Amino acid sequence: MSEDEYKKILGAYLKPVADLDNISFRPTNGKSIIKGKDLLKTKIVDIDVTKTGKISEPALLQEMSKFLIELKLDEKKTT
């Protein structure tokens, strides 16, 4: 799969969805189905913008990485 194809597919999953109950994911082990509403986690952060007013991608990537680490730590606490 090319990188562009991957981005298109991933983008389709990440687009905002109004009704999260109608989306489900089945992990590769196939043992359970996860509803979209169960995956919803948000965090508000401040991101710098460039001189042209666009979001600073490195700053966004850094905040997203921090959020992933926090989610992994929370998951370890609950298991």
mmCIF file of the N, C-alpha and C atoms, coordinates in Angstrom:
data_MODEL
# 
_entry.id   MODEL 
# 
loop_
_atom_site.group_PDB 
_atom_site.id 
_atom_site.type_symbol 
_atom_site.label_atom_id 
_atom_site.label_alt_id 
_atom_site.label_comp_id 
_atom_site.label_asym_id 
_atom_site.label_entity_id 
_atom_site.label_seq_id 
_atom_site.pdbx_PDB_ins_code 
_atom_site.Cartn_x 
_atom_site.Cartn_y 
_atom_site.Cartn_z 
_atom_site.occupancy 
_atom_site.B_iso_or_equiv 
_atom_site.pdbx_formal_charge 
_atom_site.auth_seq_id 
_atom_site.auth_comp_id 
_atom_site.auth_asym_id 
_atom_site.auth_atom_id 
_atom_site.pdbx_PDB_model_num 
ATOM 1   N N  . MET A 1 1  ? 0.848   -1.163  0.000  1.00 0.00 ? 1  MET A N  1 
ATOM 2   C CA . MET A 1 1  ? 0.000   0.000   0.000  1.00 0.00 ? 1  MET A CA 1 
ATOM 3   C C  . MET A 1 1  ? 0.903   1.238   0.000  1.00 0.00 ? 1  MET A C  1 
ATOM 4   N N  . SER A 1 2  ? 0.569   2.177   -0.856 1.00 0.00 ? 2  SER A N  1 
ATOM 5   C CA . SER A 1 2  ? 1.385   3.395   -0.914 1.00 0.00 ? 2  SER A CA 1 
ATOM 6   C C  . SER A 1 2  ? 1.063   4.298   0.277  1.00 0.00 ? 2  SER A C  1 
ATOM 7   N N  . GLU A 1 3  ? 1.930   5.243   0.539  1.00 0.00 ? 3  GLU A N  1 
ATOM 8   C CA . GLU A 1 3  ? 1.733   6.152   1.662  1.00 0.00 ? 3  GLU A CA 1 
ATOM 9   C C  . GLU A 1 3  ? 0.477   6.997   1.456  1.00 0.00 ? 3  GLU A C  1 
ATOM 10  N N  . ASP A 1 4  ? 0.228   7.415   0.217  1.00 0.00 ? 4  ASP A N  1 
ATOM 11  C CA . ASP A 1 4  ? -0.976  8.206   -0.062 1.00 0.00 ? 4  ASP A CA 1 
ATOM 12  C C  . ASP A 1 4  ? -2.249  7.404   0.191  1.00 0.00 ? 4  ASP A C  1 
ATOM 13  N N  . GLU A 1 5  ? -2.253  6.135   -0.213 1.00 0.00 ? 5  GLU A N  1 
ATOM 14  C CA . GLU A 1 5  ? -3.420  5.286   0.032  1.00 0.00 ? 5  GLU A CA 1 
ATOM 15  C C  . GLU A 1 5  ? -3.655  5.128   1.531  1.00 0.00 ? 5  GLU A C  1 
ATOM 16  N N  . TYR A 1 6  ? -2.567  4.923   2.253  1.00 0.00 ? 6  TYR A N  1 
ATOM 17  C CA . TYR A 1 6  ? -2.654  4.766   3.705  1.00 0.00 ? 6  TYR A CA 1 
ATOM 18  C C  . TYR A 1 6  ? -3.229  6.024   4.346  1.00 0.00 ? 6  TYR A C  1 
ATOM 19  N N  . LYS A 1 7  ? -2.750  7.187   3.912  1.00 0.00 ? 7  LYS A N  1 
ATOM 20  C CA . LYS A 1 7  ? -3.241  8.441   4.469  1.00 0.00 ? 7  LYS A CA 1 
ATOM 21  C C  . LYS A 1 7  ? -4.729  8.625   4.192  1.00 0.00 ? 7  LYS A C  1 
ATOM 22  N N  . LYS A 1 8  ? -5.165  8.264   2.993  1.00 0.00 ? 8  LYS A N  1 
ATOM 23  C CA . LYS A 1 8  ? -6.584  8.398   2.656  1.00 0.00 ? 8  LYS A CA 1 
ATOM 24  C C  . LYS A 1 8  ? -7.443  7.498   3.521  1.00 0.00 ? 8  LYS A C  1 
ATOM 25  N N  . ILE A 1 9  ? -7.005  6.268   3.722  1.00 0.00 ? 9  ILE A N  1 
ATOM 26  C CA . ILE A 1 9  ? -7.774  5.321   4.528  1.00 0.00 ? 9  ILE A CA 1 
ATOM 27  C C  . ILE A 1 9  ? -7.804  5.774   5.986  1.00 0.00 ? 9  ILE A C  1 
ATOM 28  N N  . LEU A 1 10 ? -6.643  6.157   6.506  1.00 0.00 ? 10 LEU A N  1 
ATOM 29  C CA . LEU A 1 10 ? -6.576  6.603   7.892  1.00 0.00 ? 10 LEU A CA 1 
ATOM 30  C C  . LEU A 1 10 ? -7.393  7.874   8.086  1.00 0.00 ? 10 LEU A C  1 
ATOM 31  N N  . GLY A 1 11 ? -7.324  8.768   7.125  1.00 0.00 ? 11 GLY A N  1 
ATOM 32  C CA . GLY A 1 11 ? -8.096  10.008  7.194  1.00 0.00 ? 11 GLY A CA 1 
ATOM 33  C C  . GLY A 1 11 ? -9.585  9.752   7.256  1.00 0.00 ? 11 GLY A C  1 
ATOM 34  N N  . ALA A 1 12 ? -10.039 8.739   6.543  1.00 0.00 ? 12 ALA A N  1 
ATOM 35  C CA . ALA A 1 12 ? -11.464 8.393   6.566  1.00 0.00 ? 12 ALA A CA 1 
ATOM 36  C C  . ALA A 1 12 ? -11.889 7.961   7.963  1.00 0.00 ? 12 ALA A C  1 
ATOM 37  N N  . TYR A 1 13 ? -11.028 7.256   8.678  1.00 0.00 ? 13 TYR A N  1 
ATOM 38  C CA . TYR A 1 13 ? -11.349 6.828   10.042 1.00 0.00 ? 13 TYR A CA 1 
ATOM 39  C C  . TYR A 1 13 ? -11.307 7.986   11.025 1.00 0.00 ? 13 TYR A C  1 
ATOM 40  N N  . LEU A 1 14 ? -10.445 8.944   10.762 1.00 0.00 ? 14 LEU A N  1 
ATOM 41  C CA . LEU A 1 14 ? -10.240 10.012  11.725 1.00 0.00 ? 14 LEU A CA 1 
ATOM 42  C C  . LEU A 1 14 ? -11.161 11.207  11.544 1.00 0.00 ? 14 LEU A C  1 
ATOM 43  N N  . LYS A 1 15 ? -11.925 11.260  10.462 1.00 0.00 ? 15 LYS A N  1 
ATOM 44  C CA . LYS A 1 15 ? -12.837 12.374  10.253 1.00 0.00 ? 15 LYS A CA 1 
ATOM 45  C C  . LYS A 1 15 ? -13.891 12.374  11.349 1.00 0.00 ? 15 LYS A C  1 
ATOM 46  N N  . PRO A 1 16 ? -14.320 13.575  11.732 1.00 0.00 ? 16 PRO A N  1 
ATOM 47  C CA . PRO A 1 16 ? -15.352 13.635  12.777 1.00 0.00 ? 16 PRO A CA 1 
ATOM 48  C C  . PRO A 1 16 ? -16.616 12.892  12.342 1.00 0.00 ? 16 PRO A C  1 
ATOM 49  N N  . VAL A 1 17 ? -17.190 12.194  13.276 1.00 0.00 ? 17 VAL A N  1 
ATOM 50  C CA . VAL A 1 17 ? -18.394 11.422  13.016 1.00 0.00 ? 17 VAL A CA 1 
ATOM 51  C C  . VAL A 1 17 ? -19.456 11.859  14.012 1.00 0.00 ? 17 VAL A C  1 
ATOM 52  N N  . ALA A 1 18 ? -20.656 12.124  13.530 1.00 0.00 ? 18 ALA A N  1 
ATOM 53  C CA . ALA A 1 18 ? -21.716 12.618  14.395 1.00 0.00 ? 18 ALA A CA 1 
ATOM 54  C C  . ALA A 1 18 ? -22.245 11.539  15.333 1.00 0.00 ? 18 ALA A C  1 
ATOM 55  N N  . ASP A 1 19 ? -22.397 10.320  14.861 1.00 0.00 ? 19 ASP A N  1 
ATOM 56  C CA . ASP A 1 19 ? -22.991 9.258   15.664 1.00 0.00 ? 19 ASP A CA 1 
ATOM 57  C C  . ASP A 1 19 ? -21.959 8.169   15.919 1.00 0.00 ? 19 ASP A C  1 
ATOM 58  N N  . LEU A 1 20 ? -21.266 8.254   17.037 1.00 0.00 ? 20 LEU A N  1 
ATOM 59  C CA . LEU A 1 20 ? -20.185 7.323   17.337 1.00 0.00 ? 20 LEU A CA 1 
ATOM 60  C C  . LEU A 1 20 ? -20.683 5.905   17.623 1.00 0.00 ? 20 LEU A C  1 
ATOM 61  N N  . ASP A 1 21 ? -21.965 5.739   17.900 1.00 0.00 ? 21 ASP A N  1 
ATOM 62  C CA . ASP A 1 21 ? -22.504 4.400   18.148 1.00 0.00 ? 21 ASP A CA 1 
ATOM 63  C C  . ASP A 1 21 ? -22.525 3.549   16.882 1.00 0.00 ? 21 ASP A C  1 
ATOM 64  N N  . ASN A 1 22 ? -22.508 4.190   15.728 1.00 0.00 ? 22 ASN A N  1 
ATOM 65  C CA . ASN A 1 22 ? -22.584 3.456   14.468 1.00 0.00 ? 22 ASN A CA 1 
ATOM 66  C C  . ASN A 1 22 ? -21.220 3.063   13.915 1.00 0.00 ? 22 ASN A C  1 
ATOM 67  N N  . ILE A 1 23 ? -20.172 3.316   14.678 1.00 0.00 ? 23 ILE A N  1 
ATOM 68  C CA . ILE A 1 23 ? -18.827 2.946   14.246 1.00 0.00 ? 23 ILE A CA 1 
ATOM 69  C C  . ILE A 1 23 ? -18.280 1.931   15.236 1.00 0.00 ? 23 ILE A C  1 
ATOM 70  N N  . SER A 1 24 ? -17.693 0.869   14.706 1.00 0.00 ? 24 SER A N  1 
ATOM 71  C CA . SER A 1 24 ? -17.077 -0.116  15.595 1.00 0.00 ? 24 SER A CA 1 
ATOM 72  C C  . SER A 1 24 ? -15.791 -0.627  14.971 1.00 0.00 ? 24 SER A C  1 
ATOM 73  N N  . PHE A 1 25 ? -14.881 -1.047  15.822 1.00 0.00 ? 25 PHE A N  1 
ATOM 74  C CA . PHE A 1 25 ? -13.597 -1.584  15.394 1.00 0.00 ? 25 PHE A CA 1 
ATOM 75  C C  . PHE A 1 25 ? -13.446 -2.974  15.990 1.00 0.00 ? 25 PHE A C  1 
ATOM 76  N N  . ARG A 1 26 ? -12.919 -3.877  15.199 1.00 0.00 ? 26 ARG A N  1 
ATOM 77  C CA . ARG A 1 26 ? -12.651 -5.226  15.684 1.00 0.00 ? 26 ARG A CA 1 
ATOM 78  C C  . ARG A 1 26 ? -11.133 -5.405  15.691 1.00 0.00 ? 26 ARG A C  1 
ATOM 79  N N  . PRO A 1 27 ? -10.548 -5.593  16.872 1.00 0.00 ? 27 PRO A N  1 
ATOM 80  C CA . PRO A 1 27 ? -9.096  -5.808  16.946 1.00 0.00 ? 27 PRO A CA 1 
ATOM 81  C C  . PRO A 1 27 ? -8.684  -7.046  16.155 1.00 0.00 ? 27 PRO A C  1 
ATOM 82  N N  . THR A 1 28 ? -7.425  -7.143  15.845 1.00 0.00 ? 28 THR A N  1 
ATOM 83  C CA . THR A 1 28 ? -6.939  -8.260  15.036 1.00 0.00 ? 28 THR A CA 1 
ATOM 84  C C  . THR A 1 28 ? -7.188  -9.610  15.687 1.00 0.00 ? 28 THR A C  1 
ATOM 85  N N  . ASN A 1 29 ? -7.281  -9.649  17.018 1.00 0.00 ? 29 ASN A N  1 
ATOM 86  C CA . ASN A 1 29 ? -7.564  -10.927 17.671 1.00 0.00 ? 29 ASN A CA 1 
ATOM 87  C C  . ASN A 1 29 ? -9.027  -11.324 17.503 1.00 0.00 ? 29 ASN A C  1 
ATOM 88  N N  . GLY A 1 30 ? -9.880  -10.346 17.092 1.00 0.00 ? 30 GLY A N  1 
ATOM 89  C CA . GLY A 1 30 ? -11.267 -10.626 16.771 1.00 0.00 ? 30 GLY A CA 1 
ATOM 90  C C  . GLY A 1 30 ? -12.143 -11.005 17.944 1.00 0.00 ? 30 GLY A C  1 
ATOM 91  N N  . LYS A 1 31 ? -11.675 -10.856 19.162 1.00 0.00 ? 31 LYS A N  1 
ATOM 92  C CA . LYS A 1 31 ? -12.434 -11.308 20.323 1.00 0.00 ? 31 LYS A CA 1 
ATOM 93  C C  . LYS A 1 31 ? -13.546 -10.352 20.731 1.00 0.00 ? 31 LYS A C  1 
ATOM 94  N N  . SER A 1 32 ? -13.375 -9.076  20.458 1.00 0.00 ? 32 SER A N  1 
ATOM 95  C CA . SER A 1 32 ? -14.393 -8.121  20.883 1.00 0.00 ? 32 SER A CA 1 
ATOM 96  C C  . SER A 1 32 ? -14.525 -7.007  19.862 1.00 0.00 ? 32 SER A C  1 
ATOM 97  N N  . ILE A 1 33 ? -15.628 -6.311  19.957 1.00 0.00 ? 33 ILE A N  1 
ATOM 98  C CA . ILE A 1 33 ? -15.858 -5.154  19.092 1.00 0.00 ? 33 ILE A CA 1 
ATOM 99  C C  . ILE A 1 33 ? -15.835 -3.921  19.980 1.00 0.00 ? 33 ILE A C  1 
ATOM 100 N N  . ILE A 1 34 ? -15.116 -2.907  19.530 1.00 0.00 ? 34 ILE A N  1 
ATOM 101 C CA . ILE A 1 34 ? -15.003 -1.665  20.281 1.00 0.00 ? 34 ILE A CA 1 
ATOM 102 C C  . ILE A 1 34 ? -15.842 -0.620  19.571 1.00 0.00 ? 34 ILE A C  1 
ATOM 103 N N  . LYS A 1 35 ? -16.774 -0.007  20.278 1.00 0.00 ? 35 LYS A N  1 
ATOM 104 C CA . LYS A 1 35 ? -17.619 1.044   19.721 1.00 0.00 ? 35 LYS A CA 1 
ATOM 105 C C  . LYS A 1 35 ? -16.845 2.352   19.674 1.00 0.00 ? 35 LYS A C  1 
ATOM 106 N N  . GLY A 1 36 ? -17.197 3.189   18.712 1.00 0.00 ? 36 GLY A N  1 
ATOM 107 C CA . GLY A 1 36 ? -16.553 4.483   18.572 1.00 0.00 ? 36 GLY A CA 1 
ATOM 108 C C  . GLY A 1 36 ? -16.664 5.338   19.811 1.00 0.00 ? 36 GLY A C  1 
ATOM 109 N N  . LYS A 1 37 ? -17.812 5.268   20.494 1.00 0.00 ? 37 LYS A N  1 
ATOM 110 C CA . LYS A 1 37 ? -17.992 6.083   21.707 1.00 0.00 ? 37 LYS A CA 1 
ATOM 111 C C  . LYS A 1 37 ? -17.028 5.676   22.812 1.00 0.00 ? 37 LYS A C  1 
ATOM 112 N N  . ASP A 1 38 ? -16.556 4.425   22.800 1.00 0.00 ? 38 ASP A N  1 
ATOM 113 C CA . ASP A 1 38 ? -15.614 3.958   23.809 1.00 0.00 ? 38 ASP A CA 1 
ATOM 114 C C  . ASP A 1 38 ? -14.185 4.411   23.523 1.00 0.00 ? 38 ASP A C  1 
ATOM 115 N N  . LEU A 1 39 ? -13.929 4.860   22.308 1.00 0.00 ? 39 LEU A N  1 
ATOM 116 C CA . LEU A 1 39 ? -12.588 5.298   21.928 1.00 0.00 ? 39 LEU A CA 1 
ATOM 117 C C  . LEU A 1 39 ? -12.387 6.796   22.079 1.00 0.00 ? 39 LEU A C  1 
ATOM 118 N N  . LEU A 1 40 ? -13.444 7.510   22.333 1.00 0.00 ? 40 LEU A N  1 
ATOM 119 C CA . LEU A 1 40 ? -13.397 8.963   22.337 1.00 0.00 ? 40 LEU A CA 1 
ATOM 120 C C  . LEU A 1 40 ? -12.609 9.476   23.537 1.00 0.00 ? 40 LEU A C  1 
ATOM 121 N N  . LYS A 1 41 ? -11.494 10.080  23.274 1.00 0.00 ? 41 LYS A N  1 
ATOM 122 C CA . LYS A 1 41 ? -10.662 10.726  24.288 1.00 0.00 ? 41 LYS A CA 1 
ATOM 123 C C  . LYS A 1 41 ? -10.234 12.066  23.706 1.00 0.00 ? 41 LYS A C  1 
ATOM 124 N N  . THR A 1 42 ? -10.320 13.103  24.482 1.00 0.00 ? 42 THR A N  1 
ATOM 125 C CA . THR A 1 42 ? -9.921  14.418  23.999 1.00 0.00 ? 42 THR A CA 1 
ATOM 126 C C  . THR A 1 42 ? -9.007  15.099  25.003 1.00 0.00 ? 42 THR A C  1 
ATOM 127 N N  . LYS A 1 43 ? -8.248  16.027  24.501 1.00 0.00 ? 43 LYS A N  1 
ATOM 128 C CA . LYS A 1 43 ? -7.374  16.844  25.339 1.00 0.00 ? 43 LYS A CA 1 
ATOM 129 C C  . LYS A 1 43 ? -7.219  18.185  24.639 1.00 0.00 ? 43 LYS A C  1 
ATOM 130 N N  . ILE A 1 44 ? -7.409  19.237  25.362 1.00 0.00 ? 44 ILE A N  1 
ATOM 131 C CA . ILE A 1 44 ? -7.255  20.578  24.793 1.00 0.00 ? 44 ILE A CA 1 
ATOM 132 C C  . ILE A 1 44 ? -5.822  21.036  25.041 1.00 0.00 ? 44 ILE A C  1 
ATOM 133 N N  . VAL A 1 45 ? -5.166  21.461  23.972 1.00 0.00 ? 45 VAL A N  1 
ATOM 134 C CA . VAL A 1 45 ? -3.783  21.936  24.066 1.00 0.00 ? 45 VAL A CA 1 
ATOM 135 C C  . VAL A 1 45 ? -3.641  23.240  23.287 1.00 0.00 ? 45 VAL A C  1 
ATOM 136 N N  . ASP A 1 46 ? -2.620  23.995  23.612 1.00 0.00 ? 46 ASP A N  1 
ATOM 137 C CA . ASP A 1 46 ? -2.288  25.202  22.858 1.00 0.00 ? 46 ASP A CA 1 
ATOM 138 C C  . ASP A 1 46 ? -1.196  24.855  21.870 1.00 0.00 ? 46 ASP A C  1 
ATOM 139 N N  . ILE A 1 47 ? -1.426  25.176  20.607 1.00 0.00 ? 47 ILE A N  1 
ATOM 140 C CA . ILE A 1 47 ? -0.462  24.904  19.540 1.00 0.00 ? 47 ILE A CA 1 
ATOM 141 C C  . ILE A 1 47 ? -0.066  26.223  18.904 1.00 0.00 ? 47 ILE A C  1 
ATOM 142 N N  . ASP A 1 48 ? 1.233   26.423  18.717 1.00 0.00 ? 48 ASP A N  1 
ATOM 143 C CA . ASP A 1 48 ? 1.726   27.626  18.043 1.00 0.00 ? 48 ASP A CA 1 
ATOM 144 C C  . ASP A 1 48 ? 1.300   27.612  16.582 1.00 0.00 ? 48 ASP A C  1 
ATOM 145 N N  . VAL A 1 49 ? 1.238   28.803  16.018 1.00 0.00 ? 49 VAL A N  1 
ATOM 146 C CA . VAL A 1 49 ? 0.948   28.925  14.588 1.00 0.00 ? 49 VAL A CA 1 
ATOM 147 C C  . VAL A 1 49 ? 2.131   29.597  13.900 1.00 0.00 ? 49 VAL A C  1 
ATOM 148 N N  . THR A 1 50 ? 2.234   29.363  12.613 1.00 0.00 ? 50 THR A N  1 
ATOM 149 C CA . THR A 1 50 ? 3.310   29.967  11.825 1.00 0.00 ? 50 THR A CA 1 
ATOM 150 C C  . THR A 1 50 ? 2.972   31.422  11.513 1.00 0.00 ? 50 THR A C  1 
ATOM 151 N N  . LYS A 1 51 ? 3.873   32.114  10.872 1.00 0.00 ? 51 LYS A N  1 
ATOM 152 C CA . LYS A 1 51 ? 3.646   33.507  10.498 1.00 0.00 ? 51 LYS A CA 1 
ATOM 153 C C  . LYS A 1 51 ? 2.463   33.645  9.553  1.00 0.00 ? 51 LYS A C  1 
ATOM 154 N N  . THR A 1 52 ? 2.184   32.600  8.798  1.00 0.00 ? 52 THR A N  1 
ATOM 155 C CA . THR A 1 52 ? 1.055   32.637  7.862  1.00 0.00 ? 52 THR A CA 1 
ATOM 156 C C  . THR A 1 52 ? -0.258  32.207  8.523  1.00 0.00 ? 52 THR A C  1 
ATOM 157 N N  . GLY A 1 53 ? -0.224  31.881  9.816  1.00 0.00 ? 53 GLY A N  1 
ATOM 158 C CA . GLY A 1 53 ? -1.427  31.524  10.541 1.00 0.00 ? 53 GLY A CA 1 
ATOM 159 C C  . GLY A 1 53 ? -1.779  30.048  10.515 1.00 0.00 ? 53 GLY A C  1 
ATOM 160 N N  . LYS A 1 54 ? -0.891  29.231  9.987  1.00 0.00 ? 54 LYS A N  1 
ATOM 161 C CA . LYS A 1 54 ? -1.152  27.795  9.943  1.00 0.00 ? 54 LYS A CA 1 
ATOM 162 C C  . LYS A 1 54 ? -0.592  27.126  11.194 1.00 0.00 ? 54 LYS A C  1 
ATOM 163 N N  . ILE A 1 55 ? -1.176  25.985  11.546 1.00 0.00 ? 55 ILE A N  1 
ATOM 164 C CA . ILE A 1 55 ? -0.730  25.246  12.722 1.00 0.00 ? 55 ILE A CA 1 
ATOM 165 C C  . ILE A 1 55 ? 0.708   24.766  12.530 1.00 0.00 ? 55 ILE A C  1 
ATOM 166 N N  . SER A 1 56 ? 1.492   24.898  13.574 1.00 0.00 ? 56 SER A N  1 
ATOM 167 C CA . SER A 1 56 ? 2.866   24.395  13.558 1.00 0.00 ? 56 SER A CA 1 
ATOM 168 C C  . SER A 1 56 ? 2.818   22.876  13.671 1.00 0.00 ? 56 SER A C  1 
ATOM 169 N N  . GLU A 1 57 ? 3.122   22.191  12.584 1.00 0.00 ? 57 GLU A N  1 
ATOM 170 C CA . GLU A 1 57 ? 3.044   20.728  12.568 1.00 0.00 ? 57 GLU A CA 1 
ATOM 171 C C  . GLU A 1 57 ? 3.991   20.075  13.582 1.00 0.00 ? 57 GLU A C  1 
ATOM 172 N N  . PRO A 1 58 ? 5.232   20.547  13.733 1.00 0.00 ? 58 PRO A N  1 
ATOM 173 C CA . PRO A 1 58 ? 6.091   19.933  14.756 1.00 0.00 ? 58 PRO A CA 1 
ATOM 174 C C  . PRO A 1 58 ? 5.505   20.066  16.162 1.00 0.00 ? 58 PRO A C  1 
ATOM 175 N N  . ALA A 1 59 ? 4.916   21.224  16.469 1.00 0.00 ? 59 ALA A N  1 
ATOM 176 C CA . ALA A 1 59 ? 4.317   21.422  17.795 1.00 0.00 ? 59 ALA A CA 1 
ATOM 177 C C  . ALA A 1 59 ? 3.101   20.507  17.965 1.00 0.00 ? 59 ALA A C  1 
ATOM 178 N N  . LEU A 1 60 ? 2.303   20.373  16.925 1.00 0.00 ? 60 LEU A N  1 
ATOM 179 C CA . LEU A 1 60 ? 1.147   19.483  16.980 1.00 0.00 ? 60 LEU A CA 1 
ATOM 180 C C  . LEU A 1 60 ? 1.587   18.036  17.171 1.00 0.00 ? 60 LEU A C  1 
ATOM 181 N N  . LEU A 1 61 ? 2.590   17.613  16.427 1.00 0.00 ? 61 LEU A N  1 
ATOM 182 C CA . LEU A 1 61 ? 3.107   16.251  16.549 1.00 0.00 ? 61 LEU A CA 1 
ATOM 183 C C  . LEU A 1 61 ? 3.631   15.984  17.961 1.00 0.00 ? 61 LEU A C  1 
ATOM 184 N N  . GLN A 1 62 ? 4.297   16.957  18.531 1.00 0.00 ? 62 GLN A N  1 
ATOM 185 C CA . GLN A 1 62 ? 4.833   16.805  19.887 1.00 0.00 ? 62 GLN A CA 1 
ATOM 186 C C  . GLN A 1 62 ? 3.692   16.641  20.897 1.00 0.00 ? 62 GLN A C  1 
ATOM 187 N N  . GLU A 1 63 ? 2.656   17.456  20.779 1.00 0.00 ? 63 GLU A N  1 
ATOM 188 C CA . GLU A 1 63 ? 1.526   17.349  21.707 1.00 0.00 ? 63 GLU A CA 1 
ATOM 189 C C  . GLU A 1 63 ? 0.782   16.031  21.521 1.00 0.00 ? 63 GLU A C  1 
ATOM 190 N N  . MET A 1 64 ? 0.662   15.577  20.283 1.00 0.00 ? 64 MET A N  1 
ATOM 191 C CA . MET A 1 64 ? 0.000   14.300  20.025 1.00 0.00 ? 64 MET A CA 1 
ATOM 192 C C  . MET A 1 64 ? 0.815   13.148  20.619 1.00 0.00 ? 64 MET A C  1 
ATOM 193 N N  . SER A 1 65 ? 2.124   13.232  20.507 1.00 0.00 ? 65 SER A N  1 
ATOM 194 C CA . SER A 1 65 ? 2.995   12.200  21.085 1.00 0.00 ? 65 SER A CA 1 
ATOM 195 C C  . SER A 1 65 ? 2.858   12.163  22.599 1.00 0.00 ? 65 SER A C  1 
ATOM 196 N N  . LYS A 1 66 ? 2.811   13.330  23.224 1.00 0.00 ? 66 LYS A N  1 
ATOM 197 C CA . LYS A 1 66 ? 2.630   13.398  24.673 1.00 0.00 ? 66 LYS A CA 1 
ATOM 198 C C  . LYS A 1 66 ? 1.299   12.762  25.073 1.00 0.00 ? 66 LYS A C  1 
ATOM 199 N N  . PHE A 1 67 ? 0.252   13.043  24.288 1.00 0.00 ? 67 PHE A N  1 
ATOM 200 C CA . PHE A 1 67 ? -1.071  12.506  24.577 1.00 0.00 ? 67 PHE A CA 1 
ATOM 201 C C  . PHE A 1 67 ? -1.082  10.981  24.469 1.00 0.00 ? 67 PHE A C  1 
ATOM 202 N N  . LEU A 1 68 ? -0.407  10.455  23.463 1.00 0.00 ? 68 LEU A N  1 
ATOM 203 C CA . LEU A 1 68 ? -0.322  9.003   23.324 1.00 0.00 ? 68 LEU A CA 1 
ATOM 204 C C  . LEU A 1 68 ? 0.381   8.359   24.518 1.00 0.00 ? 68 LEU A C  1 
ATOM 205 N N  . ILE A 1 69 ? 1.434   9.002   24.984 1.00 0.00 ? 69 ILE A N  1 
ATOM 206 C CA . ILE A 1 69 ? 2.150   8.493   26.157 1.00 0.00 ? 69 ILE A CA 1 
ATOM 207 C C  . ILE A 1 69 ? 1.229   8.510   27.376 1.00 0.00 ? 69 ILE A C  1 
ATOM 208 N N  . GLU A 1 70 ? 0.467   9.592   27.538 1.00 0.00 ? 70 GLU A N  1 
ATOM 209 C CA . GLU A 1 70 ? -0.471  9.674   28.652 1.00 0.00 ? 70 GLU A CA 1 
ATOM 210 C C  . GLU A 1 70 ? -1.520  8.567   28.565 1.00 0.00 ? 70 GLU A C  1 
ATOM 211 N N  . LEU A 1 71 ? -2.038  8.318   27.375 1.00 0.00 ? 71 LEU A N  1 
ATOM 212 C CA . LEU A 1 71 ? -3.037  7.260   27.189 1.00 0.00 ? 71 LEU A CA 1 
ATOM 213 C C  . LEU A 1 71 ? -2.459  5.886   27.530 1.00 0.00 ? 71 LEU A C  1 
ATOM 214 N N  . LYS A 1 72 ? -1.224  5.646   27.119 1.00 0.00 ? 72 LYS A N  1 
ATOM 215 C CA . LYS A 1 72 ? -0.586  4.364   27.424 1.00 0.00 ? 72 LYS A CA 1 
ATOM 216 C C  . LYS A 1 72 ? -0.379  4.208   28.926 1.00 0.00 ? 72 LYS A C  1 
ATOM 217 N N  . LEU A 1 73 ? 0.015   5.278   29.603 1.00 0.00 ? 73 LEU A N  1 
ATOM 218 C CA . LEU A 1 73 ? 0.199   5.220   31.057 1.00 0.00 ? 73 LEU A CA 1 
ATOM 219 C C  . LEU A 1 73 ? -1.130  4.964   31.759 1.00 0.00 ? 73 LEU A C  1 
ATOM 220 N N  . ASP A 1 74 ? -2.191  5.614   31.289 1.00 0.00 ? 74 ASP A N  1 
ATOM 221 C CA . ASP A 1 74 ? -3.526  5.390   31.871 1.00 0.00 ? 74 ASP A CA 1 
ATOM 222 C C  . ASP A 1 74 ? -3.973  3.956   31.667 1.00 0.00 ? 74 ASP A C  1 
ATOM 223 N N  . GLU A 1 75 ? -3.665  3.410   30.496 1.00 0.00 ? 75 GLU A N  1 
ATOM 224 C CA . GLU A 1 75 ? -4.045  2.031   30.202 1.00 0.00 ? 75 GLU A CA 1 
ATOM 225 C C  . GLU A 1 75 ? -3.335  1.050   31.129 1.00 0.00 ? 75 GLU A C  1 
ATOM 226 N N  . LYS A 1 76 ? -2.067  1.316   31.401 1.00 0.00 ? 76 LYS A N  1 
ATOM 227 C CA . LYS A 1 76 ? -1.305  0.442   32.307 1.00 0.00 ? 76 LYS A CA 1 
ATOM 228 C C  . LYS A 1 76 ? -1.857  0.508   33.716 1.00 0.00 ? 76 LYS A C  1 
ATOM 229 N N  . LYS A 1 77 ? -2.331  1.676   34.129 1.00 0.00 ? 77 LYS A N  1 
ATOM 230 C CA . LYS A 1 77 ? -2.884  1.839   35.472 1.00 0.00 ? 77 LYS A CA 1 
ATOM 231 C C  . LYS A 1 77 ? -4.180  1.041   35.641 1.00 0.00 ? 77 LYS A C  1 
ATOM 232 N N  . THR A 1 78 ? -4.944  0.933   34.561 1.00 0.00 ? 78 THR A N  1 
ATOM 233 C CA . THR A 1 78 ? -6.251  0.264   34.649 1.00 0.00 ? 78 THR A CA 1 
ATOM 234 C C  . THR A 1 78 ? -6.149  -1.241  34.442 1.00 0.00 ? 78 THR A C  1 
ATOM 235 N N  . THR A 1 79 ? -5.006  -1.724  33.970 1.00 0.00 ? 79 THR A N  1 
ATOM 236 C CA . THR A 1 79 ? -4.877  -3.175  33.750 1.00 0.00 ? 79 THR A CA 1 
ATOM 237 C C  . THR A 1 79 ? -4.098  -3.841  34.852 1.00 0.00 ? 79 THR A C  1 
# 
